[in-house]
Structure formats: C-alpha cells, structure tokens
C-alpha cells in the first residue's frame, strides 16, 4: 500500500531554516504530483507548495521566495526547503501524493514545525 514518511521537522528560531523530506513507497512516484500542506492549531489545512511530475511548481503566496519544493524521482522523495522562517509558519506539515493518472490521493502522518525564539 501507499506509504508517505515525513521527516525533518523541529524547533527553529525565527529567520532559521529547515528542510522537510517525504519518502514515498508503494506508488509509481514518477506519475504523482507531490505537495506539502500545513495545518496550524484552529486553522484549516492549506497548500504550501506542489510539484507536478513534469517539475512544474506552485507556491502559496505566503511562502513564495522563502520555500522551495523539489523532488528526486530516483529516491522517491520530495523535499521542502524552508528559509527565513517566521512564527506564523508554525504548523504540522503534511506530505500529499496525488496520482495524475487516476486522481487517487494519499497523506503522510505529518511533522511538526515550530518557529519560536
């Protein structure tokens, strides 16, 4: 079955950086759009960044210029490089795999990112 395992979360000071990783198994990674979402306490889950199988990316306005999404198909892994972190970036970050073939979707278990001094 599909499994998405996130890692890289933690506590960082404002202005710091973190890199999240999400490794997928049980899917043909090359035909999936991969995305990072986040959910802060009391708020709805929102899209942070996505990357299609073609490599085309999209970002939420709030993270443009600070976050970079990338993928390594050989490692079936998607990354989210987060720079210039702000307290408002604090949330649980989730990885999502979306099949461009049949529309099926799967979620990871989430990783906590806390930006605080």
N, C-alpha and C positions, 0 to 999 in steps of 0.2 A: 504494500500500500504506500501511498504518498507520505513522505515524512520531510518536514522542514525543521531544521535545527538552527536556532539563532544563537549568537554569542557576541561578546564584545561590549555589552552594556556595563554601566557602573556609575560611580560618582565622579564628577569633574567640576572644576571651578569655572565660573563664567569666563569666556574667552578661550577656553580649552578645546581640545579635540578628542574625538573618539571615532573608532571605526567598527561598525557592526558588520557581522558576517551571517549569511544564511546559506546553509548547505542543504541541497535537496537530494532525495533519493526516491526511487520508485516511479520516476517520471522521465519522459524524453525531454530533458531540460531545454533542448535547442528550439522547441516549438512553444515554449511558455513565455508569456510576459511575466516579469517578476516585479513586485512592488514592495515598498516599505510604507507602512501605515503607523500611526501613533494614536494613543488614547490617553489623555490626561484625566485625572480624577474629576468626575462630574461633567465630562465633555464627551461628545461623540467621537468615534474613531474617524480619523481623517487621513487622506492620502498625503504622503510626504514626497515620494518620488517613485517613478516607474521606469522600467526599461523593457522595450519590446525585444523580440528575438532578433530583429534587424539591428538593434543597438540604439534605436531612437529613444530618447529620454524625455521625461517631463517632470516638472517640479511644482510643488506648492509655492505660491508667491512668497510665503514667509521664510522659505529656506533657500530661495534662489541666490546663487553667489556664495553660499556658505556650505551647502551639502552637495556631494557628488555621488551619484549611483553608478555602479559598474558591474559587469558580470564576467565570469570566467567559465565558459562552457565546458572546458576540459575538466574543471574541478566541480562542476555543477553548483557553483556558488555565486551569490550576488552580494555585493558589498554596499555599504553606505558610509562614506567618509563625511564626518560632521566636524566642521571647523567653526571657530568663532561662536561657540555655543552660548546660549542665553538661558536664563532661568525658565523662560516660557517654553523652552524645548523639552523640559522635564515631562516625561510620559513613559508609558510602556510602548515599546516599538515592536511591531509585528511584521513578519515577512508573509507575503502572499504570492502564490503561484497560480497563474490564470492561463488555461490552455487556449491557444489561438486556434486550435483545431475544433474543439467541441464545447468550449466555454466553461468547462469544469474548473473549480477553484478549490484551493486548499490553503490553510493558515498554519503558521508556526505557533509556538506556545507563548512567544513574547519575551522581550528582555527589557529590564528597567534601565532607563537613563535618567539620572538626576543631576541637574546643573545647579550647584549651590556653593556659596563661599562658607 
